[in-house]
């Protein structure tokens, strides 16, 4: 007889879709705790620009894997998978339901499909050379090394492009070939929040306006002064300030760019998620609750 796998609920969707708010309500209802699946909220000090949830928003629900290391420390999806898997198991041991919540597709897939990652160690010299190149140039390099992998990689994700090139160069094998699915670790229910384009645009604009009011400029200034333009700061919400600090553009232009880049990013997120047909798309909390109840009915747990 097959051993039943422990349950895991994933709440995913585009940026500004309302993942945190929904997951907090669901965690309260189903005796759950939350694990973040956000590749930028893991960093300390990057609070406003990553839209980290506040204590008030979390309403007492434990929220793991946010603010776990400084922005200048090495971090990747393989490290994330290891820590997230341990955290999920610890929550399950307490008799609680783990909710994996976020919009970083690869982080979510790493857990859901138990992805096995290449063991190639970081190469400082290779990375230093690659860091100086643009995303366009990096993608060109990667495409030559791994044409198949280039079809699915996020062209705008500098860190991922650098890692993919690094792995290809050090192992001599295409990056995509080295990322394989392992045996399932959890029985997973994936719930995606569906938001109409116009509504999402309004939410993004509202969020960026709030970031500016909350002091995003000051946050970016302090981070750049402390760390320089390191890779985590070459992301949406931070990278757009570089030209402003160099007096090349006005502040209003920074705001427009952040909104524009966030909407473009949201489109790329949806392109990624649409590939996974196991995701149940919902618009309301009631729909999500019904899915979770049915998910447990299979074994009579609820």
C-alpha positions as CSV (number, residue, x, y, z in Angstrom):
1,X,0.0,0.0,0.0
2,X,1.4,3.4,-0.9
3,X,2.3,5.8,1.9
4,X,0.1,8.9,2.0
5,X,2.1,12.1,1.4
6,X,1.7,15.0,3.8
7,X,-0.5,17.8,2.5
8,X,0.7,21.2,1.2
9,X,-1.4,24.1,-0.1
10,X,0.2,26.5,-2.6
11,X,-1.3,30.0,-3.1
12,X,0.3,31.6,-6.2
13,X,-0.3,34.4,-8.7
14,X,0.9,37.6,-10.1
15,X,2.4,40.4,-8.1
16,X,-0.3,42.5,-6.4
17,X,-2.9,39.7,-6.9
18,X,-3.7,39.6,-3.2
19,X,-1.8,36.4,-2.3
20,X,-0.8,37.4,1.2
21,X,-4.3,38.7,2.2
22,X,-6.0,35.5,1.0
23,X,-3.4,33.1,2.5
24,X,-3.7,34.8,5.9
25,X,-7.5,34.3,5.9
26,X,-7.1,30.7,4.8
27,X,-4.4,29.9,7.3
28,X,-6.6,31.2,10.1
29,X,-9.5,29.1,8.9
30,X,-7.6,25.9,8.3
31,X,-5.0,26.0,11.2
32,X,-2.2,26.9,8.9
33,X,1.2,28.7,8.8
34,X,2.8,30.4,5.8
35,X,6.1,29.9,4.0
36,X,7.1,32.6,1.5
37,X,7.9,31.7,-2.1
38,X,9.3,35.1,-3.0
39,X,12.9,35.4,-4.2
40,X,13.3,39.0,-2.9
41,X,11.5,39.0,0.4
42,X,14.1,36.6,1.7
43,X,16.4,39.6,2.1
44,X,16.7,41.8,5.1
45,X,16.5,45.6,4.6
46,X,14.6,45.2,1.3
47,X,11.2,45.9,2.8
48,X,9.3,48.6,0.9
49,X,10.4,47.7,-2.6
50,X,9.5,44.1,-2.2
51,X,6.1,44.8,-0.6
52,X,6.9,42.7,2.5
53,X,3.8,42.0,4.5
54,X,3.5,43.8,7.8
55,X,2.8,42.3,11.2
56,X,-0.6,43.9,11.0
57,X,-1.3,42.3,7.7
58,X,-0.3,38.9,8.9
59,X,-2.7,39.0,11.9
60,X,-0.6,36.8,14.1
61,X,-0.1,34.0,11.5
62,X,3.6,32.8,11.4
63,X,5.2,33.7,8.1
64,X,8.5,31.9,7.3
65,X,11.4,32.6,4.9
66,X,11.2,36.4,4.8
67,X,14.2,38.5,6.0
68,X,16.5,35.5,6.5
69,X,19.8,36.9,5.1
70,X,21.5,40.2,4.0
71,X,21.2,41.2,0.3
72,X,24.9,40.6,-0.3
73,X,24.8,36.9,0.7
74,X,24.7,34.1,-1.8
75,X,21.3,32.6,-2.3
76,X,19.7,30.5,-5.0
77,X,16.7,28.2,-5.7
78,X,18.6,25.1,-4.5
79,X,19.2,26.7,-1.1
80,X,15.6,27.9,-1.0
81,X,14.3,24.4,-1.7
82,X,16.3,22.9,1.1
83,X,15.2,25.5,3.7
84,X,11.6,25.6,2.5
85,X,11.3,21.8,2.6
86,X,12.6,21.6,6.2
87,X,10.2,24.4,7.2
88,X,7.2,22.7,5.6
89,X,8.0,19.5,7.4
90,X,8.3,21.3,10.7
91,X,4.9,22.9,10.3
92,X,3.4,19.5,9.4
93,X,4.9,17.9,12.5
94,X,3.1,20.5,14.6
95,X,-0.1,19.2,13.1
96,X,-0.7,22.4,11.1
97,X,-1.3,23.0,7.4
98,X,1.6,24.6,5.5
99,X,0.7,27.2,2.9
100,X,3.4,28.0,0.4
101,X,2.7,31.5,-0.8
102,X,4.3,33.6,-3.5
103,X,4.9,34.5,-7.1
104,X,8.4,33.1,-7.8
105,X,7.5,30.3,-10.2
106,X,10.8,28.4,-10.0
107,X,10.8,28.4,-6.2
108,X,7.3,27.0,-6.2
109,X,8.1,24.4,-8.8
110,X,11.2,23.4,-6.9
111,X,9.0,22.3,-4.0
112,X,6.0,21.0,-5.9
113,X,8.0,18.8,-8.3
114,X,11.0,18.2,-6.0
115,X,13.4,19.5,-8.6
116,X,17.0,18.3,-8.5
117,X,19.5,21.0,-9.2
118,X,23.0,20.9,-10.5
119,X,25.7,20.7,-7.9
120,X,28.1,23.1,-9.7
121,X,29.7,25.4,-7.2
122,X,29.7,29.2,-7.8
123,X,32.7,30.4,-9.8
124,X,33.8,33.9,-8.7
125,X,35.8,34.8,-11.8
126,X,33.1,33.7,-14.2
127,X,30.5,35.6,-12.2
128,X,32.5,38.8,-12.0
129,X,32.8,38.9,-15.8
130,X,29.1,38.2,-16.3
131,X,27.9,40.7,-13.7
132,X,29.2,43.5,-16.0
133,X,27.1,42.4,-18.9
134,X,23.5,43.4,-19.7
135,X,20.5,40.9,-19.6
136,X,20.4,41.1,-23.4
137,X,24.0,40.1,-23.7
138,X,23.7,37.4,-21.1
139,X,20.7,35.9,-22.8
140,X,22.7,35.8,-26.1
141,X,25.5,33.9,-24.4
142,X,23.1,31.5,-22.7
143,X,21.2,30.8,-25.9
144,X,24.4,29.6,-27.6
145,X,25.2,27.3,-24.7
146,X,21.8,26.0,-24.1
147,X,19.2,26.6,-26.9
148,X,16.5,24.4,-25.3
149,X,16.8,26.1,-21.9
150,X,16.8,29.5,-23.5
151,X,13.2,28.9,-24.6
152,X,11.9,28.9,-21.0
153,X,14.3,31.0,-19.0
154,X,13.3,34.5,-17.8
155,X,15.3,36.8,-20.1
156,X,15.0,39.7,-17.6
157,X,16.3,37.7,-14.6
158,X,20.0,38.6,-14.5
159,X,20.8,36.3,-11.5
160,X,19.2,33.3,-13.2
161,X,20.9,33.9,-16.5
162,X,24.3,34.2,-14.7
163,X,23.7,30.9,-12.8
164,X,22.6,29.1,-16.0
165,X,25.7,30.2,-17.9
166,X,27.9,29.4,-15.0
167,X,26.5,25.8,-14.7
168,X,26.8,25.3,-18.5
169,X,30.5,26.4,-18.5
170,X,31.6,24.5,-15.4
171,X,29.8,21.2,-16.2
172,X,29.8,21.2,-20.0
173,X,26.1,20.2,-20.0
174,X,23.0,22.2,-20.9
175,X,21.4,23.8,-17.8
176,X,17.9,22.5,-18.5
177,X,19.1,18.8,-18.6
178,X,20.5,19.1,-15.1
179,X,17.2,20.2,-13.6
180,X,15.1,17.0,-13.1
181,X,12.0,16.1,-11.2
182,X,12.4,13.9,-8.2
183,X,9.8,11.8,-6.3
184,X,7.0,13.9,-4.9
185,X,7.6,15.0,-1.3
186,X,4.1,16.3,-0.7
187,X,0.5,15.9,-1.8
188,X,0.0,19.4,-3.3
189,X,-3.0,21.6,-4.0
190,X,-2.1,24.6,-6.1
191,X,-4.5,27.5,-6.0
192,X,-3.9,30.5,-8.4
193,X,-5.5,33.9,-7.9
194,X,-7.0,35.2,-11.1
195,X,-7.2,39.0,-11.5
196,X,-8.4,40.8,-14.6
197,X,-5.8,42.9,-16.4
198,X,-7.3,46.3,-15.7
199,X,-7.8,45.5,-12.0
200,X,-4.2,44.3,-11.7
201,X,-3.0,47.5,-13.3
202,X,-4.9,49.5,-10.7
203,X,-3.5,47.5,-7.9
204,X,0.0,47.8,-9.2
205,X,-0.4,51.6,-9.5
206,X,-1.8,51.8,-6.0
207,X,0.9,49.7,-4.5
208,X,3.7,51.7,-6.1
209,X,2.1,55.0,-4.9
210,X,2.1,53.6,-1.4
211,X,5.8,52.5,-1.7
212,X,6.7,56.1,-2.6
213,X,4.7,57.5,0.4
214,X,6.4,54.9,2.7
215,X,9.9,56.0,1.8
216,X,11.1,53.8,-1.1
217,X,13.6,56.4,-2.2
218,X,15.3,56.5,1.2
219,X,15.3,52.7,1.4
220,X,17.1,52.4,-2.0
221,X,19.5,55.1,-1.1
222,X,20.6,53.4,2.1
223,X,20.9,50.0,0.5
224,X,23.0,51.4,-2.4
225,X,25.3,53.3,0.0
226,X,25.8,50.1,2.1
227,X,26.1,47.5,-0.6
228,X,26.4,49.2,-4.0
229,X,24.3,48.1,-7.0
230,X,24.5,44.4,-6.1
231,X,22.4,41.8,-8.0
232,X,19.3,41.9,-5.6
233,X,19.1,45.6,-6.2
234,X,19.1,45.2,-9.9
235,X,15.4,44.2,-9.7
236,X,12.1,46.1,-10.1
237,X,11.5,48.8,-7.5
238,X,15.3,49.4,-7.0
239,X,17.0,49.4,-10.4
240,X,14.9,52.2,-11.7
241,X,16.4,54.7,-9.2
242,X,19.9,54.5,-10.6
243,X,19.4,57.1,-13.4
244,X,17.5,59.3,-10.9
245,X,20.4,59.2,-8.5
246,X,22.7,60.2,-11.4
247,X,20.3,63.1,-12.2
248,X,19.4,61.6,-15.6
249,X,15.6,61.3,-15.0
250,X,12.9,62.9,-12.8
251,X,11.3,61.1,-9.8
252,X,8.0,60.9,-11.6
253,X,9.7,58.9,-14.4
254,X,11.1,56.5,-11.8
255,X,7.5,55.9,-10.6
256,X,6.2,55.3,-14.1
257,X,9.1,52.9,-14.9
258,X,8.4,50.8,-11.7
259,X,4.7,50.6,-12.6
260,X,5.6,49.6,-16.2
261,X,8.2,47.0,-15.3
262,X,5.9,45.5,-12.6
263,X,3.1,45.1,-15.1
264,X,5.5,43.5,-17.6
265,X,6.8,41.2,-14.8
266,X,3.2,40.2,-13.9
267,X,2.7,39.1,-17.5
268,X,5.8,37.0,-17.4
269,X,4.6,35.4,-14.2
270,X,1.3,34.4,-15.8
271,X,3.1,33.0,-18.8
272,X,5.1,30.7,-16.4
273,X,2.0,29.7,-14.4
274,X,-0.1,28.9,-17.4
275,X,2.2,26.1,-18.3
276,X,1.2,24.2,-15.2
277,X,-2.3,22.7,-15.8
278,X,-2.5,21.4,-12.2
279,X,-3.2,25.0,-10.9
280,X,-6.8,25.7,-9.9
281,X,-7.6,29.3,-10.7
282,X,-10.0,31.1,-8.4
283,X,-11.4,34.6,-8.0
284,X,-12.9,34.4,-4.5
285,X,-12.0,33.2,-1.0
286,X,-15.0,30.9,-1.0
287,X,-13.7,29.1,-4.1
288,X,-10.4,28.6,-2.4
289,X,-12.0,27.3,0.8
290,X,-14.1,24.8,-1.3
291,X,-11.0,23.5,-3.1
292,X,-9.1,23.0,0.3
293,X,-12.1,21.2,1.8
294,X,-12.4,18.8,-1.2
295,X,-8.6,18.3,-1.1
296,X,-8.9,16.9,2.4
297,X,-12.2,15.0,1.8
298,X,-10.2,12.5,-0.2
299,X,-8.8,11.2,3.1
300,X,-11.7,12.3,5.3
301,X,-9.6,14.8,7.2
302,X,-12.1,17.6,7.0
